[in-house]
Amino acid sequence: MDSASRSVIWFEELTRNDVATVGGKNASLGEMIRELTDLGITVPPGFATTADAFRRYVAHNELDAFLDKQLLKLERGQIDLSDAGSAIRKAFIAGSWPPEIEAEIAASFDRLSRKCKDSELAVAVRSSATAEDLPDASFAGQQETFLNVKGTSALLAACKRCFASLFTDRAITYRNLKGFDHKQVALSIGVQQMVRSDIGGSGVMFSIDTESGFDKVVLINAAWGLGENVVQGAVNPDEYQIFKPLLDNTELSPIVEKRLGEKEKKMIYGGLSDSSTINVPTSKREQQSFVLTDEEMIDLARQAVIIENHYGQPMDMEWALDGKTRDLFIVQARPETVQASTDLTKMQAYKLTAKEPPILVGLSIG
């Protein structure tokens, strides 16, 4: 069967050329598992639903006409963005699965549980749009991710919510601004073994300084618990800068800077809570401690360089630290888009003339 017409594909079968089938996020996970495992890059196992599965779900529930109607009303100003997005998302969640796709997802989840030797396997369920992570546009963070999902019923429900999140208000607006046809973008879902970062740490990493564009450093942000707080900018994380040319130097440390963040809360598994994850306050000790040891910072920086060299461009990555084993995992990698879209032949200077005290302080995100 042609991969484009399948409902589910395992990560190890994918390459970075499969963006049209499983989106940039899932294609990149497959690429790293296939090509970089032997070089020391560890990616949790999993599988992806395909763009074809998304389109068959839309057709099975006759959503095309409804999408056309809502988006046309929005374009004409007959309804506002919030009403259009909400109506579309509700229609997706209320839909039913084509029986063959439901069966294939369930069978794949069972196989993943056996592969991980865990009868109560918890998975991360991540959205991967087929137009995301392009050199001139980043759709990262616009669709939903669901963590600590357990059981087939919960997985299928999370998958529906991922499909629905292709039409968040932010995603609709961004596609309009970038000139993407809403109906030409499909959504793949990555189902991936959860790393026990709830009792460890996680964060993001760039193989370039995103503020200055300096390409000789790896920039790492880290916080306790699951990574969504860092990705969404909900906490002030630790920040580490590692100088690439000294990574293999045995006499000089490559660590340029370590800045302690407040890390005032952390996301953990919800347990008996209605939510699969919850935020709790961090302890004084956690707030006053670095998430990573010096050795772990350097290990991550080396992995960033391996990934950057393989892709041939600066990369934006997400990582997770298992609190049980202290093993580090790469859970996402995509091209860096902030500096990639900057005209390096121009420089702008700004002068702050106001004398008032600052309204807010903290790390800038964008």
C-alpha positions in Angstrom: 0.0 0.0 0.0 1.3 3.5 -0.9 2.3 5.4 2.3 0.2 8.4 1.3 -3.0 6.2 1.4 -2.3 4.5 4.7 -3.9 5.6 8.0 -0.9 5.0 10.3 2.8 5.0 9.7 5.5 4.1 12.3 8.1 6.8 12.9 11.0 4.6 11.8 9.4 4.3 8.3 9.4 8.1 7.8 11.9 10.5 6.5 12.0 14.3 6.3 10.6 14.0 2.7 7.2 12.8 4.1 6.0 16.3 5.2 3.0 16.1 2.8 2.0 12.8 4.4 2.6 13.3 8.2 3.6 17.0 8.6 6.9 18.5 9.5 7.0 17.4 13.1 6.4 13.7 12.5 8.5 13.6 9.4 11.4 15.0 11.4 10.9 12.5 14.3 11.1 9.7 11.7 14.2 11.2 10.1 16.0 11.3 13.4 15.1 7.8 14.4 16.2 6.4 11.0 19.4 8.5 10.5 20.6 9.7 13.9 20.0 6.9 16.4 23.4 5.4 15.7 25.0 8.9 16.4 23.5 9.0 19.9 20.2 10.9 19.3 17.4 9.2 21.3 13.8 9.8 20.2 10.9 8.0 22.0 9.1 5.5 19.8 5.7 6.0 18.3 3.6 6.3 15.1 1.8 8.9 13.1 -1.7 9.1 11.5 -1.5 10.4 7.9 -3.0 13.3 6.0 -5.1 10.8 4.2 -6.6 9.6 7.5 -7.5 13.3 8.3 -9.2 13.8 4.9 -11.1 10.5 5.2 -12.3 11.6 8.6 -13.5 14.9 7.1 -15.3 13.1 4.2 -16.8 10.5 6.6 -18.4 13.2 8.6 -19.3 15.4 5.6 -17.4 18.3 7.0 -16.3 19.9 3.7 -19.5 21.8 3.1 -19.7 22.9 6.7 -16.1 24.2 6.5 -16.8 26.1 3.3 -19.9 27.7 4.9 -18.2 28.8 8.1 -15.1 30.2 6.4 -17.2 32.0 3.7 -19.2 33.7 6.5 -16.0 34.7 8.2 -14.6 36.1 5.0 -17.7 38.2 4.4 -17.8 39.4 8.0 -21.1 37.7 8.8 -19.6 36.0 11.8 -16.5 36.8 13.8 -13.3 34.6 14.1 -14.2 33.2 17.5 -17.7 32.0 16.4 -16.3 30.5 13.2 -13.4 28.7 14.9 -15.6 27.4 17.8 -18.3 26.0 15.4 -15.7 24.2 13.3 -13.9 22.7 16.3 -17.1 21.4 17.8 -18.1 19.8 14.5 -14.8 17.9 14.4 -15.0 16.7 18.0 -18.6 15.6 17.5 -17.7 13.5 14.4 -17.3 9.7 14.3 -14.3 7.6 13.2 -14.3 5.7 10.0 -14.3 2.1 11.4 -11.1 1.0 9.6 -9.1 4.1 10.8 -10.3 3.6 14.4 -9.3 0.0 14.3 -5.8 0.8 12.9 -5.1 3.4 15.5 -6.3 1.1 18.3 -4.1 -1.8 16.9 -1.1 0.5 16.6 -1.5 1.7 20.2 -1.6 -1.9 21.4 1.5 -2.7 19.4 3.3 0.4 20.9 2.3 -0.7 24.4 3.8 -4.1 23.8 6.9 -2.6 22.2 7.4 -0.4 25.3 6.5 -3.4 27.6 3.9 -1.2 29.4 0.3 -2.4 29.6 -0.7 1.1 31.0 1.4 3.1 28.5 1.0 6.8 28.7 1.5 8.7 25.4 1.9 12.2 24.1 -0.5 13.0 21.3 0.9 15.8 19.2 -0.5 17.7 16.2 1.6 17.9 13.0 0.2 20.0 10.2 1.2 19.2 6.7 2.3 22.8 6.0 4.2 23.4 9.2 7.8 24.2 9.8 8.6 25.6 6.3 11.6 27.9 5.9 9.4 31.0 5.6 6.6 30.0 8.0 6.3 28.2 11.3 3.0 26.7 12.4 4.6 25.4 15.6 2.4 25.7 18.7 -0.8 26.6 16.8 -2.3 23.1 17.2 -2.9 21.1 20.3 -0.8 18.6 22.2 -2.2 16.3 24.8 0.1 14.6 27.4 -0.2 11.6 29.6 -3.0 10.0 27.5 -3.8 6.5 28.6 -6.1 3.9 27.0 -7.6 3.5 23.5 -10.7 5.6 24.2 -8.8 8.5 25.6 -6.4 8.3 22.7 -9.1 8.4 20.1 -10.8 11.4 21.8 -7.4 13.2 21.9 -6.9 12.5 18.2 -10.3 14.2 17.4 -9.3 17.2 19.5 -6.0 17.4 17.6 -8.0 17.4 14.3 -10.2 20.1 15.6 -7.2 22.2 16.7 -6.3 22.7 13.0 -8.9 25.4 13.3 -7.9 27.3 16.4 -8.5 31.1 16.0 -4.7 31.6 15.9 -4.2 28.9 13.2 -7.1 30.3 11.0 -5.6 33.8 11.2 -2.0 32.7 10.5 -3.0 30.8 7.4 -5.0 33.8 6.1 -2.0 36.0 6.7 0.4 33.6 5.0 -1.9 32.9 2.1 -2.5 29.2 2.8 -5.7 27.6 1.6 -7.4 26.2 4.7 -8.6 23.1 2.9 -5.2 22.3 1.4 -3.7 21.9 4.9 -4.3 18.5 6.6 -3.3 17.3 10.0 -1.3 14.3 11.1 -1.1 13.1 14.7 2.0 11.8 16.4 1.5 9.3 19.2 4.7 8.9 21.1 5.7 7.2 24.4 5.8 9.7 27.2 9.1 10.5 28.9 9.0 10.8 32.7 10.0 14.4 32.5 7.2 15.1 35.1 9.7 14.0 37.7 12.6 15.3 35.7 12.8 18.4 33.4 12.3 19.5 29.9 12.7 22.5 27.6 13.7 23.9 24.3 17.0 24.2 22.5 18.3 26.2 19.6 21.5 25.6 17.6 21.9 29.4 17.2 21.4 32.4 19.3 17.9 33.5 18.3 18.4 37.1 19.5 21.7 37.9 17.7 21.9 35.2 15.1 25.3 34.1 16.4 25.8 30.6 15.1 28.6 29.4 17.4 26.4 28.8 20.5 23.7 26.4 21.5 21.0 28.1 23.5 19.1 25.8 26.0 16.0 26.7 28.1 15.1 24.3 31.0 12.3 24.0 33.6 11.1 21.3 35.9 8.3 19.0 34.8 6.7 18.5 31.4 7.7 20.9 28.6 4.5 22.7 27.7 5.2 25.5 30.2 8.5 26.3 28.5 7.1 26.0 25.0 4.1 28.3 25.8 6.3 30.8 27.8 4.4 30.2 31.0 7.5 30.0 33.2 10.8 31.9 33.5 13.2 29.0 32.7 16.9 28.4 33.3 19.0 29.5 30.3 22.3 28.0 29.3 24.7 29.0 26.5 27.2 26.5 25.2 30.1 27.5 22.9 30.2 24.9 20.0 33.9 25.2 19.1 34.9 24.0 22.7 32.5 21.0 22.8 35.4 18.6 22.2 38.0 20.6 24.3 39.1 18.6 27.3 40.8 21.6 29.0 38.3 24.4 28.7 34.5 24.3 29.5 32.2 25.1 26.6 29.6 26.5 29.0 29.5 30.3 28.4 26.6 31.2 30.6 24.2 29.7 33.1 21.3 31.8 34.2 19.0 30.6 36.9 15.3 31.0 36.2 12.5 31.3 38.8 10.7 28.2 37.5 7.8 29.0 39.8 5.6 26.1 38.7 5.9 22.8 36.9 3.5 20.6 34.9 3.1 17.1 36.2 0.7 14.2 35.5 -2.8 14.8 36.9 -3.3 11.5 38.6 -6.9 11.3 39.7 -7.6 14.9 38.5 -10.0 15.4 35.7 -7.1 16.8 33.7 -4.3 14.5 32.4 -1.8 17.1 33.5 -1.8 19.8 36.2 0.5 22.7 37.2 1.8 22.8 40.8 4.2 25.2 42.6 7.8 24.3 42.6 9.7 24.0 45.9 12.3 26.6 47.0 15.0 24.0 46.3 13.8 23.5 42.8 13.6 27.3 42.1 17.1 27.7 43.4 18.6 24.7 41.5 19.6 24.3 37.9 17.5 21.6 36.1 20.5 20.2 34.2 24.0 19.3 35.4 27.0 20.7 33.4 27.5 17.3 31.8 23.8 17.2 30.7 24.0 20.7 29.2 27.1 19.7 27.2 25.4 16.4 26.1 22.4 18.2 24.8 24.6 20.8 23.0 26.4 18.0 21.3 23.1 16.5 20.2 22.0 19.9 18.9 25.2 20.1 16.7 24.6 16.5 15.4 21.0 17.4 14.4 22.0 20.8 12.9 24.8 19.2 10.8 22.4 16.5 9.6 19.8 19.0 8.5 22.3 21.5 7.2 20.6 24.5 8.9 20.0 26.0 12.4 17.4 24.0 14.3 14.8 24.5 17.0 14.4 21.5 19.2 12.5 20.2 22.2 14.0 17.9 24.7 13.0 15.9 27.8 14.9 14.6 30.8 13.6 11.3 32.3 13.6 11.8 36.1 13.9 8.1 36.7 16.9 7.3 34.5 18.4 10.7 33.8 18.3 9.8 30.1 17.9 12.7 27.7 15.4 12.5 24.7 14.8 14.7 21.7 11.0 15.0 21.2 10.9 17.5 18.4 13.2 19.1 15.9 12.3 21.7 13.2 14.1 24.4 11.3 14.7 27.6 13.2 12.6 30.4 11.6 13.4 33.6 13.5 16.9 34.2 12.3 16.2 32.3 9.1 13.8 35.1 8.0 16.1 37.9 9.0 18.0 40.0 6.4 21.6 39.7 7.7 22.7 42.6 5.4 20.8 45.1 7.5 21.1 46.3 11.1 18.6 48.3 13.1 19.4 50.3 16.2 16.9 51.5 18.8 17.2 54.1 21.6 14.9 53.9 24.6 14.1 57.5 25.7 11.4 56.8 28.3 12.4 57.2 32.0 9.4 55.3 33.5 10.1 52.0 35.4 9.5 48.9 33.3 6.0 47.4 33.4 7.2 43.8 33.0 10.6 42.1 33.3 11.6 38.6 32.1 12.8 36.7 29.1 11.5 37.8 25.7 9.7 35.2 23.7 8.2 35.2 20.2 
